[in-house]
Amino acid sequence: MNREDVQLGDVQETLLIPLYGRARDAKARKPILGDATSVELVAQIDYDFTKFTGPSLAGSVLRTAMFDAWVREFLDQHPAGTVIELGAGLNNRSSRLDNGTAHWFDLDLPDTMALRRKFFDDSERTTMIAGSVLDTDWFEQVAATGGPYFFVSEAVLLYLGEAEVRTVIEQIAAGFPGHRMSFDTGGRAMMNNQDRNAVFKALPARMTWICDDPHDLEAWGLRLLDSRTFATPQPGLADNWPWRYKYGMPIMARLVPPVIKSYKLNLFDLPG
Ligand SMILES: C[S@@+](CC[C@H](N)C(=O)[O-])C[C@H]1O[C@@H](n2cnc3c(N)ncnc32)[C@H](O)[C@@H]1O
């Protein structure tokens, strides 16, 4: 088998961490996501994934499961709605959650999209877009579906500067007022710990946007609907998680609060 070469920018290369996390999860005795596609992708990419070690691999799986839960909830309410994955990497949320009627857009930078296109195809309801979250030229294509819209951005805005994050949010809010958006935030404790994090020791990219409290983003016009940590997943979600996460995360949150509580997954209404 000819394996695909990886030619990615520093931040773009970070997509390989959650991909490997999902692949390892799929092979685990008790998988959380059970995403077999990720195992196939890892096998087809010529890259030393074994350099990624440590708790962030499992963390990326818990994170994806929690974002999946919000997307599922949105699709339960709006089965023909539109989900826009900002900074999709090689995440295949659309194949995990598709209900047969929703529209899906996967946006990422051109080099990431070139890699993604080697494994995924567009379909009648699934569209890949090469572009930046900082651009607005893709809005028209998305808006053509009629909505309602759910924007999900997982481990992407963390790599931007605060002014850039604000631009992204204000532009999307202006283009899609009153719709919904979810993304993660990292506080100072998490950001200051990156050089000690095993996966970041293997890569040059670093996260830059520090947000200690997602309530602060309400000053930008967002309305915070929900904010969770790995210790407080959506009700019932952790029922199929291995005990070390289901019970371990709440224990860790009590023993070493900054480690768990600094990273938050958030759900917002865009001003409308
Ligand atoms: C840590 S990866 C996360 C990938 C995916 N969300 C996941 O969880 O598997 C970060 C992703 O952000 C993308 N990214 C970084 N800056 C971006 C930008 N300005 N616009 C769109 N995507 C961006 C990278 O290409 C990469 O795919």
The ligand as an SDF file (V2000), in Angstrom:
LIG
                    3D

 27 29  0  0  0  0  0  0  0  0999 V2000
   -5.6920   20.3430   16.7390 C   0  0  0  0  0  0  0  0  0  0  0  0
   -6.2340   20.3220   15.0790 S   0  0  0  0  0  0  0  0  0  0  0  0
   -7.9500   19.9130   15.3280 C   0  0  0  0  0  0  0  0  0  0  0  0
   -8.5650   19.2450   14.1350 C   0  0  0  0  0  0  0  0  0  0  0  0
   -9.9950   18.7700   14.3340 C   0  0  0  0  0  0  0  0  0  0  0  0
  -10.8520   19.8410   14.7860 N   0  0  0  0  0  0  0  0  0  0  0  0
  -10.0280   17.6070   15.3030 C   0  0  0  0  0  0  0  0  0  0  0  0
  -10.4280   17.8010   16.4630 O   0  0  0  0  0  0  0  0  0  0  0  0
   -9.6660   16.5010   14.8970 O   0  0  0  0  0  0  0  0  0  0  0  0
   -6.2710   22.0400   14.6060 C   0  0  0  0  0  0  0  0  0  0  0  0
   -6.8790   22.2640   13.2310 C   0  0  0  0  0  0  0  0  0  0  0  0
   -7.0990   23.6730   13.0490 O   0  0  0  0  0  0  0  0  0  0  0  0
   -6.8650   23.9590   11.6890 C   0  0  0  0  0  0  0  0  0  0  0  0
   -6.6640   25.4070   11.5600 N   0  0  0  0  0  0  0  0  0  0  0  0
   -5.6890   26.1520   12.1360 C   0  0  0  0  0  0  0  0  0  0  0  0
   -5.8360   27.4390   11.8060 N   0  0  0  0  0  0  0  0  0  0  0  0
   -6.9310   27.5210   11.0040 C   0  0  0  0  0  0  0  0  0  0  0  0
   -7.5790   28.5780   10.3270 C   0  0  0  0  0  0  0  0  0  0  0  0
   -7.1470   29.8490   10.4050 N   0  0  0  0  0  0  0  0  0  0  0  0
   -8.6770   28.2860    9.5990 N   0  0  0  0  0  0  0  0  0  0  0  0
   -9.1390   27.0140    9.5090 C   0  0  0  0  0  0  0  0  0  0  0  0
   -8.5500   25.9700   10.1330 N   0  0  0  0  0  0  0  0  0  0  0  0
   -7.4610   26.2120   10.8630 C   0  0  0  0  0  0  0  0  0  0  0  0
   -5.6480   23.1100   11.3690 C   0  0  0  0  0  0  0  0  0  0  0  0
   -5.4300   22.9410    9.9910 O   0  0  0  0  0  0  0  0  0  0  0  0
   -6.0270   21.8060   12.0700 C   0  0  0  0  0  0  0  0  0  0  0  0
   -6.7730   20.9690   11.2320 O   0  0  0  0  0  0  0  0  0  0  0  0
  1  2  1  0
  2  3  1  0
  2 10  1  0
  3  4  1  0
  4  5  1  0
  5  6  1  0
  5  7  1  0
  7  8  2  0
  7  9  1  0
 10 11  1  0
 11 12  1  0
 11 26  1  0
 12 13  1  0
 13 14  1  0
 13 24  1  0
 14 15  1  0
 14 23  1  0
 15 16  2  0
 16 17  1  0
 17 18  1  0
 17 23  2  0
 18 19  1  0
 18 20  2  0
 20 21  1  0
 21 22  2  0
 22 23  1  0
 24 25  1  0
 24 26  1  0
 26 27  1  0
M  CHG  2   2   1   9  -1
M  END
$$$$
